Amino acid sequence: MKNTLKVERAKLNLTQQDLADNIGVSRQTINSIETERYTPSTVLALKISKVFTISVNEIFTLEEHEK
Amino acid sequence: MKKTEGKGVGFPNYFKKIGMILIAVVIIVILILKGLHYNFNTIPKGNIKIIAMTLINIGLAFIALAKDKIEDEMYVYLKLKSFYSAFFFGIIFTIIYPILDIVTNDDIQQIPAQQLVTMMLFSQITTYFLLKRSENK
């Protein structure tokens, strides 16, 4: 699953730690999501979308082979 | 960041330290007894080995089942993966153990349960540590 987390974070000028603190996870988890090593749960994806005030679909998109 | 300890299932984080201290004490006591040429015959030797293995297993279980200071969903996922690999390792070990006996022309022996548990716990702890380290890069 691809994501635009890094881009959205840059728009708001947030560090990984800032975002992690905001949603109550570790910085390592944010880093793993950004580098697509870890796919977040629905709850975490919704928390992330709430921070950026955009829908989950705008941040996370399925790759071709996942469709 | 918010500490999420308490949400997951497991012992509190300080059990890790208790586990490590317990294992260290057992190893130190055994080394001291050996150094002092302690007469193990006062207690049947096998019993001391079983007691030591049991205490080491308790220590390893405390480490394996204790929660991390910061434990979010990714760490729970990594822990799940490490338990899966330990279970897999246990199965492989039980399959290979009698085969090795056959290859080395020994009598086929049952695997001591304590040894199996020790290996599985050790495997879980090692795998979890390596998974966490790879995620922290």
N, CA and C atoms of all chains as a GROMACS GRO file, in nm:
protein
  612
    1MET      N    1   0.084  -0.120   0.000
    1MET     CA    2   0.000   0.000   0.000
    1MET      C    3   0.088   0.125   0.000
    2LYS      N    4   0.060   0.213  -0.095
    2LYS     CA    5   0.139   0.337  -0.104
    2LYS      C    6   0.076   0.442  -0.012
    3ASN      N    7   0.156   0.540   0.024
    3ASN     CA    8   0.098   0.650   0.104
    3ASN      C    9   0.173   0.780   0.079
    4THR      N   10   0.104   0.887   0.110
    4THR     CA   11   0.162   1.021   0.090
    4THR      C   12   0.189   1.088   0.224
    5LEU      N   13   0.216   1.005   0.322
    5LEU     CA   14   0.232   1.056   0.458
    5LEU      C   15   0.344   1.160   0.468
    6LYS      N   16   0.454   1.131   0.403
    6LYS     CA   17   0.570   1.220   0.411
    6LYS      C   18   0.535   1.358   0.351
    7VAL      N   19   0.463   1.354   0.241
    7VAL     CA   20   0.424   1.478   0.172
    7VAL      C   21   0.329   1.559   0.260
    8GLU      N   22   0.228   1.490   0.312
    8GLU     CA   23   0.128   1.557   0.397
    8GLU      C   24   0.194   1.614   0.523
    9ARG      N   25   0.289   1.540   0.574
    9ARG     CA   26   0.360   1.585   0.694
    9ARG      C   27   0.442   1.711   0.663
   10ALA      N   28   0.504   1.710   0.547
   10ALA     CA   29   0.584   1.825   0.506
   10ALA      C   30   0.497   1.950   0.487
   11LYS      N   31   0.375   1.928   0.436
   11LYS     CA   32   0.282   2.042   0.414
   11LYS      C   33   0.252   2.113   0.546
   12LEU      N   34   0.235   2.032   0.650
   12LEU     CA   35   0.204   2.090   0.782
   12LEU      C   36   0.329   2.119   0.864
   13ASN      N   37   0.444   2.093   0.804
   13ASN     CA   38   0.571   2.115   0.872
   13ASN      C   39   0.580   2.037   1.005
   14LEU      N   40   0.537   1.914   0.999
   14LEU     CA   41   0.541   1.828   1.117
   14LEU      C   42   0.658   1.731   1.108
   15THR      N   43   0.722   1.706   1.219
   15THR     CA   44   0.827   1.602   1.220
   15THR      C   45   0.758   1.468   1.246
   16GLN      N   46   0.834   1.361   1.224
   16GLN     CA   47   0.778   1.227   1.253
   16GLN      C   48   0.739   1.218   1.400
   17GLN      N   49   0.823   1.276   1.485
   17GLN     CA   50   0.796   1.271   1.630
   17GLN      C   51   0.668   1.348   1.664
   18ASP      N   52   0.650   1.464   1.599
   18ASP     CA   53   0.528   1.545   1.624
   18ASP      C   54   0.403   1.464   1.590
   19LEU      N   55   0.407   1.401   1.473
   19LEU     CA   56   0.291   1.321   1.429
   19LEU      C   57   0.270   1.202   1.523
   20ALA      N   58   0.381   1.138   1.559
   20ALA     CA   59   0.374   1.022   1.649
   20ALA      C   60   0.310   1.063   1.783
   21ASP      N   61   0.354   1.175   1.837
   21ASP     CA   62   0.299   1.224   1.965
   21ASP      C   63   0.149   1.254   1.952
   22ASN      N   64   0.116   1.310   1.836
   22ASN     CA   65  -0.023   1.350   1.811
   22ASN      C   66  -0.120   1.232   1.811
   23ILE      N   67  -0.074   1.120   1.755
   23ILE     CA   68  -0.166   1.006   1.743
   23ILE      C   69  -0.134   0.892   1.842
   24GLY      N   70  -0.032   0.914   1.925
   24GLY     CA   71  -0.004   0.818   2.032
   24GLY      C   72   0.065   0.689   1.988
   25VAL      N   73   0.159   0.701   1.894
   25VAL     CA   74   0.241   0.585   1.856
   25VAL      C   75   0.388   0.627   1.863
   26SER      N   76   0.476   0.533   1.834
   26SER     CA   77   0.619   0.566   1.839
   26SER      C   78   0.664   0.627   1.706
   27ARG      N   79   0.776   0.700   1.711
   27ARG     CA   80   0.831   0.759   1.589
   27ARG      C   81   0.869   0.650   1.489
   28GLN      N   82   0.914   0.535   1.543
   28GLN     CA   83   0.954   0.424   1.457
   28GLN      C   84   0.835   0.373   1.375
   29THR      N   85   0.716   0.376   1.436
   29THR     CA   86   0.596   0.331   1.364
   29THR      C   87   0.565   0.425   1.247
   30ILE      N   88   0.577   0.555   1.272
   30ILE     CA   89   0.554   0.652   1.163
   30ILE      C   90   0.656   0.630   1.051
   31ASN      N   91   0.780   0.610   1.090
   31ASN     CA   92   0.887   0.587   0.992
   31ASN      C   93   0.859   0.461   0.910
   32SER      N   94   0.815   0.355   0.978
   32SER     CA   95   0.786   0.229   0.908
   32SER      C   96   0.668   0.244   0.812
   33ILE      N   97   0.569   0.325   0.850
   33ILE     CA   98   0.454   0.348   0.761
   33ILE      C   99   0.501   0.427   0.638
   34GLU      N  100   0.580   0.529   0.662
   34GLU     CA  101   0.629   0.613   0.550
   34GLU      C  102   0.713   0.534   0.452
   35THR      N  103   0.792   0.443   0.505
   35THR     CA  104   0.879   0.364   0.416
   35THR      C  105   0.808   0.237   0.367
   36GLU      N  106   0.678   0.228   0.397
   36GLU     CA  107   0.591   0.119   0.350
   36GLU      C  108   0.636  -0.019   0.398
   37ARG      N  109   0.699  -0.021   0.515
   37ARG     CA  110   0.736  -0.150   0.575
   37ARG      C  111   0.623  -0.200   0.664
   38TYR      N  112   0.536  -0.109   0.706
   38TYR     CA  113   0.425  -0.147   0.793
   38TYR      C  114   0.296  -0.082   0.745
   39THR      N  115   0.191  -0.160   0.739
   39THR     CA  116   0.060  -0.109   0.699
   39THR      C  117  -0.022  -0.084   0.825
   40PRO      N  118  -0.065   0.040   0.846
   40PRO     CA  119  -0.136   0.070   0.971
   40PRO      C  120  -0.276   0.010   0.975
   41SER      N  121  -0.328  -0.004   1.097
   41SER     CA  122  -0.465  -0.053   1.113
   41SER      C  123  -0.562   0.057   1.069
   42THR      N  124  -0.688   0.020   1.058
   42THR     CA  125  -0.790   0.118   1.018
   42THR      C  126  -0.796   0.233   1.118
   43VAL      N  127  -0.788   0.197   1.246
   43VAL     CA  128  -0.796   0.299   1.352
   43VAL      C  129  -0.682   0.399   1.337
   44LEU      N  130  -0.562   0.346   1.318
   44LEU     CA  131  -0.445   0.435   1.305
   44LEU      C  132  -0.453   0.520   1.178
   45ALA      N  133  -0.500   0.458   1.069
   45ALA     CA  134  -0.516   0.532   0.942
   45ALA      C  135  -0.616   0.647   0.960
   46LEU      N  136  -0.722   0.620   1.034
   46LEU     CA  137  -0.823   0.724   1.058
   46LEU      C  138  -0.767   0.836   1.147
   47LYS      N  139  -0.686   0.797   1.244
   47LYS     CA  140  -0.623   0.898   1.331
   47LYS      C  141  -0.530   0.988   1.249
   48ILE      N  142  -0.456   0.925   1.157
   48ILE     CA  143  -0.363   1.001   1.072
   48ILE      C  144  -0.442   1.097   0.983
   49SER      N  145  -0.550   1.046   0.923
   49SER     CA  146  -0.630   1.131   0.833
   49SER      C  147  -0.694   1.248   0.909
   50LYS      N  148  -0.724   1.225   1.037
   50LYS     CA  149  -0.783   1.332   1.119
   50LYS      C  150  -0.682   1.445   1.141
   51VAL      N  151  -0.556   1.407   1.160
   51VAL     CA  152  -0.451   1.509   1.180
   51VAL      C  153  -0.439   1.597   1.056
   52PHE      N  154  -0.443   1.533   0.938
   52PHE     CA  155  -0.424   1.608   0.813
   52PHE      C  156  -0.555   1.661   0.755
   53THR      N  157  -0.665   1.633   0.824
   53THR     CA  158  -0.800   1.673   0.782
   53THR      C  159  -0.829   1.642   0.633
   54ILE      N  160  -0.785   1.526   0.592
   54ILE     CA  161  -0.821   1.475   0.459
   54ILE      C  162  -0.864   1.329   0.476
   55SER      N  163  -0.927   1.274   0.372
   55SER     CA  164  -0.977   1.137   0.386
   55SER      C  165  -0.862   1.035   0.380
   56VAL      N  166  -0.889   0.919   0.434
   56VAL     CA  167  -0.789   0.810   0.436
   56VAL      C  168  -0.746   0.776   0.293
   57ASN      N  169  -0.844   0.776   0.202
   57ASN     CA  170  -0.814   0.740   0.062
   57ASN      C  171  -0.715   0.836  -0.005
   58GLU      N  172  -0.710   0.956   0.046
   58GLU     CA  173  -0.616   1.053  -0.013
   58GLU      C  174  -0.473   1.029   0.036
   59ILE      N  175  -0.463   0.964   0.149
   59ILE     CA  176  -0.328   0.937   0.203
   59ILE      C  177  -0.280   0.797   0.163
   60PHE      N  178  -0.371   0.700   0.178
   60PHE     CA  179  -0.334   0.561   0.149
   60PHE      C  180  -0.404   0.512   0.022
   61THR      N  181  -0.324   0.455  -0.067
   61THR     CA  182  -0.383   0.399  -0.190
   61THR      C  183  -0.328   0.258  -0.215
   62LEU      N  184  -0.414   0.174  -0.268
   62LEU     CA  185  -0.373   0.037  -0.298
   62LEU      C  186  -0.283   0.036  -0.421
   63GLU      N  187  -0.186  -0.055  -0.421
   63GLU     CA  188  -0.101  -0.069  -0.539
   63GLU      C  189  -0.174  -0.159  -0.639
   64GLU      N  190  -0.127  -0.160  -0.762
   64GLU     CA  191  -0.195  -0.233  -0.869
   64GLU      C  192  -0.221  -0.380  -0.834
   65HIS      N  193  -0.120  -0.447  -0.782
   65HIS     CA  194  -0.134  -0.591  -0.754
   65HIS      C  195  -0.226  -0.617  -0.633
   66GLU      N  196  -0.260  -0.513  -0.559
   66GLU     CA  197  -0.349  -0.530  -0.443
   66GLU      C  198  -0.496  -0.507  -0.479
   67LYS      N  199  -0.517  -0.451  -0.599
   67LYS     CA  200  -0.655  -0.419  -0.638
   67LYS      C  201  -0.731  -0.543  -0.681
   68MET      N  202   0.578   1.124   2.360
   68MET     CA  203   0.474   1.034   2.314
   68MET      C  204   0.404   0.968   2.430
   69LYS      N  205   0.281   0.932   2.411
   69LYS     CA  206   0.204   0.868   2.516
   69LYS      C  207   0.257   0.727   2.538
   70LYS      N  208   0.273   0.688   2.662
   70LYS     CA  209   0.312   0.550   2.688
   70LYS      C  210   0.187   0.465   2.679
   71THR      N  211   0.197   0.363   2.598
   71THR     CA  212   0.077   0.281   2.576
   71THR      C  213   0.081   0.151   2.655
   72GLU      N  214   0.179   0.139   2.746
   72GLU     CA  215   0.187   0.016   2.824
   72GLU      C  216   0.057  -0.003   2.901
   73GLY      N  217   0.009  -0.124   2.902
   73GLY     CA  218  -0.116  -0.151   2.973
   73GLY      C  219  -0.227  -0.187   2.877
   74LYS      N  220  -0.212  -0.145   2.752
   74LYS     CA  221  -0.316  -0.178   2.655
   74LYS      C  222  -0.301  -0.322   2.606
   75GLY      N  223  -0.176  -0.365   2.589
   75GLY     CA  224  -0.152  -0.500   2.539
   75GLY      C  225  -0.164  -0.604   2.649
   76VAL      N  226  -0.149  -0.729   2.607
   76VAL     CA  227  -0.156  -0.839   2.703
   76VAL      C  228  -0.013  -0.876   2.742
   77GLY      N  229   0.008  -0.894   2.871
   77GLY     CA  230   0.142  -0.933   2.917
   77GLY      C  231   0.173  -0.878   3.054
   78PHE      N  232   0.292  -0.918   3.103
   78PHE     CA  233   0.335  -0.869   3.233
   78PHE      C  234   0.378  -0.722   3.222
   79PRO      N  235   0.377  -0.651   3.334
   79PRO     CA  236   0.429  -0.513   3.329
   79PRO      C  237   0.576  -0.512   3.288
   80ASN      N  238   0.621  -0.397   3.239
   80ASN     CA  239   0.756  -0.386   3.184
   80ASN      C  240   0.867  -0.426   3.281
   81TYR      N  241   0.847  -0.401   3.412
   81TYR     CA  242   0.956  -0.432   3.507
   81TYR      C  243   0.984  -0.582   3.519
   82PHE      N  244   0.894  -0.666   3.467
   82PHE     CA  245   0.919  -0.811   3.469
   82PHE      C  246   1.040  -0.848   3.382
   83LYS      N  247   1.072  -0.762   3.283
   83LYS     CA  248   1.191  -0.787   3.199
   83LYS      C  249   1.316  -0.787   3.287
   84LYS      N  250   1.322  -0.685   3.375
   84LYS     CA  251   1.439  -0.674   3.464
   84LYS      C  252   1.442  -0.792   3.560
   85ILE      N  253   1.325  -0.828   3.614
   85ILE     CA  254   1.318  -0.942   3.707
   85ILE      C  255   1.369  -1.068   3.637
   86GLY      N  256   1.325  -1.088   3.513
   86GLY     CA  257   1.366  -1.205   3.435
   86GLY      C  258   1.516  -1.208   3.414
   87MET      N  259   1.573  -1.092   3.377
   87MET     CA  260   1.718  -1.085   3.352
   87MET      C  261   1.796  -1.111   3.480
   88ILE      N  262   1.749  -1.053   3.591
   88ILE     CA  263   1.818  -1.073   3.720
   88ILE      C  264   1.812  -1.220   3.760
   89LEU      N  265   1.695  -1.281   3.742
   89LEU     CA  266   1.677  -1.422   3.777
   89LEU      C  267   1.775  -1.511   3.699
   90ILE      N  268   1.784  -1.487   3.568
   90ILE     CA  269   1.875  -1.568   3.484
   90ILE      C  270   2.020  -1.544   3.526
   91ALA      N  271   2.053  -1.417   3.548
   91ALA     CA  272   2.191  -1.385   3.588
   91ALA      C  273   2.226  -1.452   3.721
   92VAL      N  274   2.133  -1.449   3.817
   92VAL     CA  275   2.157  -1.510   3.948
   92VAL      C  276   2.179  -1.660   3.934
   93VAL      N  277   2.095  -1.725   3.854
   93VAL     CA  278   2.107  -1.870   3.834
   93VAL      C  279   2.244  -1.904   3.774
   94ILE      N  280   2.283  -1.828   3.671
   94ILE     CA  281   2.412  -1.856   3.605
   94ILE      C  282   2.528  -1.832   3.703
   95ILE      N  283   2.521  -1.721   3.778
   95ILE     CA  284   2.628  -1.690   3.874
   95ILE      C  285   2.637  -1.798   3.982
   96VAL      N  286   2.523  -1.840   4.034
   96VAL     CA  287   2.522  -1.944   4.139
   96VAL      C  288   2.584  -2.074   4.087
   97ILE      N  289   2.546  -2.112   3.964
   97ILE     CA  290   2.601  -2.236   3.906
   97ILE      C  291   2.753  -2.224   3.889
   98LEU      N  292   2.799  -2.106   3.838
   98LEU     CA  293   2.943  -2.086   3.819
   98LEU      C  294   3.018  -2.089   3.952
   99ILE      N  295   2.958  -2.025   4.054
   99ILE     CA  296   3.022  -2.024   4.186
   99ILE      C  297   3.031  -2.167   4.241
  100LEU      N  298   2.920  -2.241   4.230
  100LEU     CA  299   2.918  -2.379   4.281
  100LEU      C  300   3.023  -2.465   4.209
  101LYS      N  301   3.034  -2.442   4.078
  101LYS     CA  302   3.135  -2.518   4.003
  101LYS      C  303   3.275  -2.477   4.044
  102GLY      N  304   3.294  -2.347   4.062
  102GLY     CA  305   3.424  -2.292   4.103
  102GLY      C  306   3.466  -2.345   4.240
  103LEU      N  307   3.368  -2.362   4.327
  103LEU     CA  308   3.398  -2.411   4.462
  103LEU      C  309   3.403  -2.564   4.467
  104HIS      N  310   3.393  -2.625   4.351
  104HIS     CA  311   3.389  -2.772   4.341
  104HIS      C  312   3.284  -2.829   4.435
  105TYR      N  313   3.169  -2.764   4.432
  105TYR     CA  314   3.058  -2.805   4.518
  105TYR      C  315   3.021  -2.951   4.492
  106ASN      N  316   3.000  -3.022   4.599
  106ASN     CA  317   2.964  -3.162   4.585
  106ASN      C  318   2.817  -3.174   4.546
  107PHE      N  319   2.796  -3.186   4.419
  107PHE     CA  320   2.658  -3.193   4.368
  107PHE      C  321   2.586  -3.320   4.413
  108ASN      N  322   2.664  -3.413   4.468
  108ASN     CA  323   2.603  -3.539   4.510
  108ASN      C  324   2.515  -3.524   4.634
  109THR      N  325   2.533  -3.410   4.705
  109THR     CA  326   2.448  -3.390   4.824
  109THR      C  327   2.301  -3.378   4.781
  110ILE      N  328   2.283  -3.321   4.664
  110ILE     CA  329   2.149  -3.320   4.603
  110ILE      C  330   2.168  -3.392   4.470
  111PRO      N  331   2.076  -3.482   4.434
  111PRO     CA  332   2.097  -3.548   4.304
  111PRO      C  333   2.121  -3.445   4.195
  112LYS      N  334   2.227  -3.472   4.116
  112LYS     CA  335   2.272  -3.374   4.015
  112LYS      C  336   2.161  -3.333   3.920
  113GLY      N  337   2.081  -3.431   3.882
  113GLY     CA  338   1.971  -3.404   3.789
  113GLY      C  339   1.875  -3.299   3.843
  114ASN      N  340   1.850  -3.305   3.972
  114ASN     CA  341   1.756  -3.210   4.033
  114ASN      C  342   1.805  -3.067   4.021
  115ILE      N  343   1.935  -3.047   4.043
  115ILE     CA  344   1.993  -2.912   4.033
  115ILE      C  345   1.976  -2.861   3.890
  116LYS      N  346   2.000  -2.950   3.794
  116LYS     CA  347   1.987  -2.911   3.653
  116LYS      C  348   1.841  -2.872   3.623
  117ILE      N  349   1.748  -2.954   3.675
  117ILE     CA  350   1.605  -2.925   3.649
  117ILE      C  351   1.564  -2.794   3.715
  118ILE      N  352   1.610  -2.773   3.839
  118ILE     CA  353   1.577  -2.648   3.910
  118ILE      C  354   1.634  -2.528   3.833
  119ALA      N  355   1.760  -2.540   3.789
  119ALA     CA  356   1.825  -2.430   3.716
  119ALA      C  357   1.751  -2.402   3.585
  120MET      N  358   1.717  -2.508   3.512
  120MET     CA  359   1.647  -2.491   3.384
  120MET      C  360   1.510  -2.428   3.405
  121THR      N  361   1.442  -2.471   3.513
  121THR     CA  362   1.309  -2.415   3.542
  121THR      C  363   1.319  -2.265   3.572
  122LEU      N  364   1.419  -2.230   3.653
  122LEU     CA  365   1.436  -2.087   3.688
  122LEU      C  366   1.474  -2.005   3.564
  123ILE      N  367   1.559  -2.062   3.479
  123ILE     CA  368   1.596  -1.991   3.355
  123ILE      C  369   1.473  -1.975   3.266
  124ASN      N  370   1.390  -2.080   3.258
  124ASN     CA  371   1.267  -2.070   3.177
  124ASN      C  372   1.171  -1.965   3.232
  125ILE      N  373   1.163  -1.957   3.365
  125ILE     CA  374   1.076  -1.854   3.425
  125ILE      C  375   1.130  -1.716   3.387
  126GLY      N  376   1.261  -1.700   3.397
  126GLY     CA  377   1.324  -1.572   3.361
  126GLY      C  378   1.300  -1.537   3.216
  127LEU      N  379   1.318  -1.634   3.127
  127LEU     CA  380   1.296  -1.610   2.984
  127LEU      C  381   1.150  -1.578   2.955
  128ALA      N  382   1.059  -1.647   3.026
  128ALA     CA  383   0.916  -1.621   3.006
  128ALA      C  384   0.880  -1.480   3.051
  129PHE      N  385   0.940  -1.435   3.161
  129PHE     CA  386   0.916  -1.297   3.208
  129PHE      C  387   0.961  -1.197   3.102
  130ILE      N  388   1.079  -1.223   3.043
  130ILE     CA  389   1.131  -1.130   2.940
  130ILE      C  390   1.041  -1.134   2.817
  131ALA      N  391   1.004  -1.256   2.775
  131ALA     CA  392   0.926  -1.271   2.652
  131ALA      C  393   0.784  -1.214   2.665
  132LEU      N  394   0.727  -1.229   2.784
  132LEU     CA  395   0.586  -1.189   2.801
  132LEU      C  396   0.567  -1.049   2.861
  133ALA      N  397   0.679  -0.983   2.893
  133ALA     CA  398   0.666  -0.847   2.949
  133ALA      C  399   0.640  -0.747   2.837
  134LYS      N  400   0.560  -0.647   2.871
  134LYS     CA  401   0.530  -0.545   2.772
  134LYS      C  402   0.646  -0.447   2.760
  135ASP      N  403   0.657  -0.382   2.644
  135ASP     CA  404   0.760  -0.279   2.626
  135ASP      C  405   0.714  -0.150   2.692
  136LYS      N  406   0.811  -0.059   2.716
  136LYS     CA  407   0.775   0.071   2.774
  136LYS      C  408   0.683   0.146   2.678
  137ILE      N  409   0.722   0.143   2.552
  137ILE     CA  410   0.637   0.202   2.448
  137ILE      C  411   0.591   0.086   2.361
  138GLU      N  412   0.463   0.060   2.364
  138GLU     CA  413   0.414  -0.055   2.286
  138GLU      C  414   0.290  -0.013   2.207
  139ASP      N  415   0.311   0.017   2.081
  139ASP     CA  416   0.197   0.052   1.997
  139ASP      C  417   0.165  -0.068   1.906
  140GLU      N  418   0.073  -0.046   1.811
  140GLU     CA  419   0.025  -0.160   1.731
  140GLU      C  420   0.135  -0.225   1.647
  141MET      N  421   0.235  -0.146   1.604
  141MET     CA  422   0.341  -0.207   1.524
  141MET      C  423   0.424  -0.302   1.609
  142TYR      N  424   0.451  -0.262   1.733
  142TYR     CA  425   0.530  -0.348   1.823
  142TYR      C  426   0.453  -0.475   1.859
  143VAL      N  427   0.322  -0.462   1.874
  143VAL     CA  428   0.239  -0.581   1.900
  143VAL      C  429   0.245  -0.675   1.780
  144TYR      N  430   0.244  -0.616   1.660
  144TYR     CA  431   0.254  -0.694   1.537
  144TYR      C  432   0.390  -0.766   1.528
  145LEU      N  433   0.497  -0.693   1.564
  145LEU     CA  434   0.631  -0.754   1.563
  145LEU      C  435   0.639  -0.867   1.665
  146LYS      N  436   0.575  -0.846   1.780
  146LYS     CA  437   0.575  -0.949   1.884
  146LYS      C  438   0.502  -1.074   1.832
  147LEU      N  439   0.391  -1.051   1.764
  147LEU     CA  440   0.314  -1.162   1.706
  147LEU      C  441   0.401  -1.241   1.607
  148LYS      N  442   0.474  -1.168   1.523
  148LYS     CA  443   0.561  -1.232   1.425
  148LYS      C  444   0.670  -1.314   1.495
  149SER      N  445   0.723  -1.258   1.605
  149SER     CA  446   0.830  -1.329   1.676
  149SER      C  447   0.777  -1.456   1.743
  150PHE      N  448   0.654  -1.450   1.797
  150PHE     CA  449   0.595  -1.570   1.858
  150PHE      C  450   0.566  -1.676   1.750
  151TYR      N  451   0.525  -1.630   1.635
  151TYR     CA  452   0.499  -1.722   1.523
  151TYR      C  453   0.629  -1.792   1.484
  152SER      N  454   0.736  -1.714   1.473
  152SER     CA  455   0.864  -1.775   1.433
  152SER      C  456   0.914  -1.871   1.540
  153ALA      N  457   0.891  -1.839   1.668
  153ALA     CA  458   0.932  -1.929   1.777
  153ALA      C  459   0.855  -2.060   1.770
  154PHE      N  460   0.727  -2.051   1.741
  154PHE     CA  461   0.642  -2.170   1.728
  154PHE      C  462   0.690  -2.255   1.611
  155PHE      N  463   0.718  -2.189   1.501
  155PHE     CA  464   0.769  -2.257   1.380
  155PHE      C  465   0.902  -2.325   1.411
  156PHE      N  466   0.990  -2.252   1.480
  156PHE     CA  467   1.121  -2.304   1.518
  156PHE      C  468   1.106  -2.428   1.607
  157GLY      N  469   1.010  -2.423   1.699
  157GLY     CA  470   0.983  -2.536   1.789
  157GLY      C  471   0.941  -2.660   1.711
  158ILE      N  472   0.856  -2.641   1.610
  158ILE     CA  473   0.810  -2.754   1.527
  158ILE      C  474   0.928  -2.813   1.451
  159ILE      N  475   1.008  -2.726   1.388
  159ILE     CA  476   1.124  -2.771   1.311
  159ILE      C  477   1.220  -2.848   1.402
  160PHE      N  478   1.241  -2.795   1.522
  160PHE     CA  479   1.332  -2.858   1.618
  160PHE      C  480   1.284  -2.998   1.655
  161THR      N  481   1.154  -3.013   1.680
  161THR     CA  482   1.101  -3.145   1.718
  161THR      C  483   1.107  -3.245   1.602
  162ILE      N  484   1.102  -3.194   1.479
  162ILE     CA  485   1.112  -3.283   1.362
  162ILE      C  486   1.257  -3.324   1.339
  163ILE      N  487   1.347  -3.228   1.350
  163ILE     CA  488   1.488  -3.253   1.318
  163ILE      C  489   1.559  -3.335   1.428
  164TYR      N  490   1.521  -3.312   1.553
  164TYR     CA  491   1.589  -3.377   1.667
  164TYR      C  492   1.598  -3.530   1.652
  165PRO      N  493   1.486  -3.602   1.628
  165PRO     CA  494   1.498  -3.748   1.611
  165PRO      C  495   1.574  -3.788   1.485
  166ILE      N  496   1.563  -3.704   1.380
  166ILE     CA  497   1.636  -3.735   1.256
  166ILE      C  498   1.787  -3.731   1.282
  167LEU      N  499   1.830  -3.632   1.360
  167LEU     CA  500   1.972  -3.621   1.395
  167LEU      C  501   2.017  -3.744   1.473
  168ASP      N  502   1.928  -3.793   1.562
  168ASP     CA  503   1.960  -3.915   1.637
  168ASP      C  504   1.982  -4.033   1.542
  169ILE      N  505   1.897  -4.042   1.441
  169ILE     CA  506   1.908  -4.152   1.344
  169ILE      C  507   2.039  -4.139   1.265
  170VAL      N  508   2.066  -4.015   1.219
  170VAL     CA  509   2.186  -3.991   1.138
  170VAL      C  510   2.313  -4.024   1.219
  171THR      N  511   2.313  -3.987   1.347
  171THR     CA  512   2.432  -4.011   1.430
  171THR      C  513   2.432  -4.151   1.492
  172ASN      N  514   2.338  -4.233   1.449
  172ASN     CA  515   2.327  -4.373   1.497
  172ASN      C  516   2.306  -4.384   1.648
  173ASP      N  517   2.244  -4.285   1.706
  173ASP     CA  518   2.211  -4.292   1.849
  173ASP      C  519   2.069  -4.346   1.863
  174ASP      N  520   2.034  -4.381   1.988
  174ASP     CA  521   1.895  -4.420   2.011
  174ASP      C  522   1.808  -4.295   1.998
  175ILE      N  523   1.690  -4.314   1.940
  175ILE     CA  524   1.599  -4.200   1.927
  175ILE      C  525   1.545  -4.165   2.065
  176GLN      N  526   1.568  -4.040   2.101
  176GLN     CA  527   1.524  -3.998   2.235
  176GLN      C  528   1.418  -3.889   2.225
  177GLN      N  529   1.336  -3.884   2.330
  177GLN     CA  530   1.236  -3.776   2.336
  177GLN      C  531   1.305  -3.645   2.368
  178ILE      N  532   1.253  -3.536   2.311
  178ILE     CA  533   1.311  -3.405   2.341
  178ILE      C  534   1.264  -3.364   2.480
  179PRO      N  535   1.360  -3.324   2.567
  179PRO     CA  536   1.314  -3.275   2.697
  179PRO      C  537   1.228  -3.150   2.679
  180ALA      N  538   1.111  -3.150   2.743
  180ALA     CA  539   1.016  -3.038   2.727
  180ALA      C  540   1.079  -2.906   2.768
  181GLN      N  541   1.160  -2.912   2.876
  181GLN     CA  542   1.222  -2.788   2.923
  181GLN      C  543   1.317  -2.729   2.819
  182GLN      N  544   1.391  -2.818   2.754
  182GLN     CA  545   1.486  -2.773   2.651
  182GLN      C  546   1.411  -2.709   2.534
  183LEU      N  547   1.299  -2.769   2.499
  183LEU     CA  548   1.218  -2.716   2.389
  183LEU      C  549   1.163  -2.577   2.424
  184VAL      N  550   1.112  -2.565   2.547
  184VAL     CA  551   1.057  -2.436   2.591
  184VAL      C  552   1.167  -2.331   2.595
  185THR      N  553   1.284  -2.369   2.645
  185THR     CA  554   1.397  -2.274   2.650
  185THR      C  555   1.431  -2.225   2.510
  186MET      N  556   1.441  -2.317   2.416
  186MET     CA  557   1.477  -2.280   2.279
  186MET      C  558   1.371  -2.191   2.216
  187MET      N  559   1.243  -2.223   2.241
  187MET     CA  560   1.136  -2.143   2.183
  187MET      C  561   1.134  -2.001   2.241
  188LEU      N  562   1.152  -1.993   2.373
  188LEU     CA  563   1.152  -1.860   2.436
  188LEU      C  564   1.272  -1.779   2.390
  189PHE      N  565   1.387  -1.846   2.383
  189PHE     CA  566   1.508  -1.777   2.339
  189PHE      C  567   1.492  -1.729   2.195
  190SER      N  568   1.432  -1.814   2.113
  190SER     CA  569   1.409  -1.779   1.973
  190SER      C  570   1.315  -1.658   1.963
  191GLN      N  571   1.209  -1.657   2.045
  191GLN     CA  572   1.114  -1.545   2.041
  191GLN      C  573   1.182  -1.415   2.080
  192ILE      N  574   1.259  -1.419   2.188
  192ILE     CA  575   1.325  -1.297   2.238
  192ILE      C  576   1.425  -1.244   2.133
  193THR      N  577   1.502  -1.336   2.075
  193THR     CA  578   1.602  -1.295   1.975
  193THR      C  579   1.534  -1.237   1.850
  194THR      N  580   1.431  -1.307   1.802
  194THR     CA  581   1.362  -1.260   1.681
  194THR      C  582   1.298  -1.122   1.704
  195TYR      N  583   1.235  -1.106   1.819
  195TYR     CA  584   1.170  -0.978   1.850
  195TYR      C  585   1.272  -0.865   1.855
  196PHE      N  586   1.387  -0.894   1.916
  196PHE     CA  587   1.494  -0.794   1.926
  196PHE      C  588   1.542  -0.755   1.786
  197LEU      N  589   1.564  -0.855   1.700
  197LEU     CA  590   1.613  -0.828   1.564
  197LEU      C  591   1.508  -0.753   1.481
  198LEU      N  592   1.381  -0.791   1.496
  198LEU     CA  593   1.274  -0.721   1.422
  198LEU      C  594   1.265  -0.575   1.465
  199LYS      N  595   1.274  -0.554   1.596
  199LYS     CA  596   1.267  -0.416   1.647
  199LYS      C  597   1.385  -0.334   1.595
  200ARG      N  598   1.502  -0.398   1.595
  200ARG     CA  599   1.622  -0.327   1.550
  200ARG      C  600   1.612  -0.291   1.403
  201SER      N  601   1.557  -0.382   1.323
  201SER     CA  602   1.545  -0.353   1.180
  201SER      C  603   1.443  -0.240   1.155
  202GLU      N  604   1.340  -0.232   1.239
  202GLU     CA  605   1.240  -0.125   1.223
  202GLU      C  606   1.295   0.009   1.271
  203ASN      N  607   1.390   0.004   1.365
  203ASN     CA  608   1.445   0.129   1.419
  203ASN      C  609   1.549   0.193   1.328
  204LYS      N  610   1.590   0.119   1.223
  204LYS     CA  611   1.693   0.174   1.132
  204LYS      C  612   1.637   0.287   1.051
   0.00000   0.00000   0.00000
